[in-house]
Amino acid sequence: MTEFTGQKNLSINNIEYYLPQKVVTNDDLSAENPEWDMARALKNTGVYRRHIASDNETAFDLGLAACNKLLDGLEQMPTIDAIIFCTQSPDHIIPSNAFLLHKSLKLSQDCLAFDYNLACSGYVYGLAIAEGLLATKRAKNILLVTADTYSKYIYEQDRSARLLFGDGASASLLTSGSDDLCVCDILCGTSGQYYDKFIIPVGGLRQPKTQDTDKVLMDPWGNPKSACHINMDGMGIMAFVNSEIPKHVKQLLKRNNLEVSDISLFVFHQASRSVLDALARFIGIKAERMYINIENIGNTVSSSIPIALKEAMEQKRISKGNKIVICGFGAGLSWASALIEV
């Protein structure tokens, strides 16, 4: 565990997000798959509608739209000297999306840029990376971008994944020394032994695509997919979340001398309604202190936390003096939480 310094080197100055125009509702999926039990699916996932990228729309496109929205809304354009781009659906194997974004935004050659590959814990990990860049004075104004198009990795008749995931992107301006959302502490965790709980087995250099890898098979829960698509052990991930995340969140609170009751709002990765309800129950969080927005956008992977934070601010759910906990968890397996003061 990284030693806690208690310093406030990182502030979230602003957040914007972008969702694709195409919307797929449960009614659309029911018409396409009349055998699916949509009432049960809605109860478990909490998702009624999700935004889906078009065939020619990529994670870079979504990320660029979020960045333009963010920068256009600023009263004064800062000098961006770092781009950190979190995605698991890059436009190219080489180069990274961050370089495409650097070109499109016409940023200085003095700006550093790179991608990193994380899923639902990606936003909090990005904050940890940015904190280091700011503390060592490698950067002053950082664009943290999250974007994914998981829909392109899902077999169209895979009920478990198609009902759950939506596409989207976020852009956050990160600085130090401001009075915005001050990140006070970050705690990260990893369990690589469970890497295969959420995996696309084929398509990398370990197991390249062949004619045989396109064969569609049924998983143990009756969902069809090939090895080229998302393969998700939903029950295994649920067990991991119930076991690890409550302890993790309480550890973050304990080392900051806080109780659950001291936190004004908990913003978890919007994994599914059943996961969020379980976390509230195991940690002891009152309903009014949980932010949930999964119904209308689905699970947007690394973008779910910043989108939820932005919506919570717009809805006046966050006020001066509040303490907020954000927590992401997912593929890897990977998890991370942060304490924020307003």
Order of alpha helices (4+ residues) and beta strands (2+ residues): beta-beta-alpha-alpha-beta-alpha-beta-alpha-beta-alpha-beta-alpha-beta-beta-beta-beta-beta-beta-alpha-beta-alpha-alpha-alpha-beta-beta
